[in-house]
Amino acid sequence: MVRLEAQRIELPDDYDAIQSHYLEQGWSDGLPITPPTPERVEAMLSTVSLDPQHVVAQLPPNWGDATVERLAINAVMAGCLPEYLPVIVAGVAAMSAPDFNLYAIQATTHSCAPLFIVNGPIREKLGMNGSSGAYGPGWRANATIGRAVRLALLNIGGGYPGVGDMSTQGAPSKYTYCIAENQEANPWEPLHVERGFAPDQSTVTVVGGEPPHNINDHTGATAEEILTIIAGAMAVTGANNAYTAGETLLALGPEHAATMATDGFTKAEIRAWLHRHARVPLERYTEATMLERFGQIPDGPVPMVATPEDLAIIVLGGPGKHSSWVPTFGGATRSVTREIG
């Protein structure tokens, strides 16, 4: 048995009464929750070796202590299976890294949310989806891991809409945002191996991203033809990256990735090509915007990928000639990768 420190409350054994109470207390994301009974929380905690009162991170804007126990409670509420908890713990630890800048991501008027990208053997062990429909719906692991993180940001961090979370319009990704990379369809190294981990290690990478922007190209027969369409899709003034640069994410569909690899393109060459070509013409900016953001009128088109290293690339999805681009909060955040214990 594990030692539980969270406050216990007694409620009638009535589904509607429990749901109403959690909604009234502001403990829910608006969707029905699984009641976090002591038995369910203990089962969740049994999958990690950390003390239940170990503080994984302090979550802004209220800087609440995200203890292992509190994360387990929110994971139960989200509908997670116990074996999902190590992913949540590792991801929350990654979000606490200074480079990720969780305070700004929680409190901004922007629509960004933490995107979890899972790599390594744990994807198969948990039944995570990196193929058709990876962004959802239909996969318990993807959906509930992402939802558990959002509930923790609400209940521990205090990121309530209009209070701690000032996002002007919000985003559906603020309910859940969790995927697995489709490593089996990846002709290059997967994300975690690029970042120095062994293929048999399992990791989670957190990205402060907007919802994915679809990129449709059914006609491109070469790498450069597909990349031309991708560059056009990325070169938009509405994204933060058009003003503050910073890291961004390209999720290539397997068919697009295969064409590029067959043409001999490496990830480094894709990054370099998009650095040169994914640029916003100055006429798409207003003069006032350029002066505010850049302090002067730039000499030429503005790169959406300020340096090649600012573009993270994964392979994601199933059959179909689609890819997606995930703009980010911009220069104020960097993605962070952590091993899943």
Beta strands, then each sheet from edge to edge (+ up, - down):
strand 1: 55-59
strand 2: 64-67
strand 3: 113-119
strand 4: 178-180
strand 5: 203-209
strand 6: 213-216
strand 7: 248-252
strand 8: 279-280
strand 9: 302-303
strand 10: 311-315
strand 11: 322-326
strand 12: 336-339
sheet 1: 1+ 2-
sheet 2: 4+ 3+ 5- 12+
sheet 3: 6+ 11- 7+ 10+
sheet 4: 8+ 9-
end
